[in-house]
Amino acid sequence: MLFKKPLKITGINWPGALFLTLTPPAAIVLTTIHLMREGFVWQIWLMAAVFYSMTASSITGGYHRYFAHRTYEARPWLKWYWSLFGAMAFQNSIFIWARDHRVHHRFVDTDSDPYSINKGFFYAHFGWMLILEEPTVDMGPYGRDLERDKIVMFQHKHYVLIASLMCFALPTLLGWMMGSWLGGLAIAGFLRLVVLHHMTFFVNSWCHYFGRQTYTDTNTAKDSFLMAVATFGEGYHNFHHIFANDYRNGIRWYHWDPTKWMIQLFRLMGGAYNLRITPQNDIIRMQLQMDERRLKTRLQPDWHDQLEARITELKTQVEAAHVRWEKLREEYKKLAADYAEDARHRLDELKEQLRLARSEFKAALRQWREFNSTMMMQPVRA
C-alpha cells in the first residue's frame, strides 16, 4: 500500500501530480540528450550547483525559518531575494508553503497535519501533494500576517510566471550564453529541480521516520546528521519541532547547518536582524529530561526507585553548573562592555571564575552522560 491508513480523498491534484511525476523523466531524458550531444560542460554543472545552493537556502532560510517561523527579521531586499529564488524551487508560493508548514507544526502527527508521517512514508514524502483531501482544519488563521505582506502576496499572485521564468527560462538563457541552452535547461533547470524537490521532501518523510529523538518524544520528528548534510541543516528536526522559534537547527559549532551560517552572513550585510535563539538552559533541561525518560523506559521497573535520587542529583548538578556559568558570562559581557580601568581587577576575577564554572559544567555533564551510558547497559525492561 502506498498509504499507511485510509484517506478521505476527494480527487487528484492534477497540476501537482503531473508536475511531480513528469519532471523526473524530463530531467533524465534532457540530461541524457545533452550529454550525448555536447558532452560534459563544467560551466553548466557549476551554474546548476550555484542555483541549487541559492534555491535550497531560499527554502530553508527564507520560506522556512523566516516566513513560516519568523525566527529573525529581514529587510525588504532580502525578502525579495527569498521570493525570487524560493520560487525557483517550484515548491509553491511563500503564502501557501509557510501557511501549510505552520499547520504541520500545530497539528503534527494528527489527521490535520498536511503531511503526517502517520499516513505513511510515501504520503509524507510527496504523496500528499498528489491528491485532494477533505479539509480538517481552517487554514485561514495561519496566514493572516502573510496576507499583510505585500512582497509575499505579489509573489503569490504571480507565482507561476515568476517560478517558470526563474526555474526554466533563466537557466536556459544563461546556458545559451555558455554555449548550451539545452544543458542549461536540462542540468540547471530540470535536474537541479528534481534533486532539490526530493531533498526537501525528505525533511517531511525521513526526518519523521529515521534518526534520534534528542529533546522530545512527544512527536515523531527526529535528528538526522545525514539529512542535515542533504538539506542545508534542516536534518536537526527533533530540535526544530520543540524549539521552532530558534533561527538555528544545528546549535553546536560543529553541527552542519549552512542555513544558520547564511543567516549570520546576511546579518553582517544588514539584511537580517533580531535573530532569535532558545535559552541554553531550556535546551539543556529538555535534553536531560529526554535522557531520563529514555533511561526509565529501557530499565526494568525495580531499578526506578533505586535510581530516582541519583538521577535527580546528577540532573540538578548539571543544571546548577550551567546556570552559574551563564550568569557569570552575562556579568562578564556587561562589565566588558562598560569597561573602565577600575574594573580590570573584577574582569580578571570573572575570567577565572568563568573558566572554573565552565569546567564544573563540563564535568557535571560528563558525569551525567557516563552514568546514563552505564545504566543503558543494564537489563532491559521485560
Buried (B, 14 or more C-beta within 10 A) or exposed (E): EEBBEEBEEEEEBEEBBEBBEEBBEBBBEBBEEBBEEBEEBEBBBEBBEEBBBBBBBBBBBBBBBBBBBBBBBBBEEBBBBBBBBBBBBBBBBBBBBBBBBBBBBEBBBEBBBBBBBBBBBBBBBBBBBBBBBEEEBEEEEBBEEBEEBEBBBBBBEBBEEBBBBBBBBBBBBBBBEBEBBBBBBBBBBBBBBBBBBBBBBBBBBBBBBBBEBBBBBEBBBBBBBBBBEBBBBBBBBBBBBBBBEBBBBBBEEEBBBBBBBBBBEBBEEEBBEEBBBBEBEEBBBBBBBBBBEBBBEBBEEEBEEEBEEEBEEBBEBBBEBBBBBBEBBEBBEEBEEEEEEEEEEEBEEBEEBBEEBBEBBBEBBEEBEEBBEEBEEEEEEE
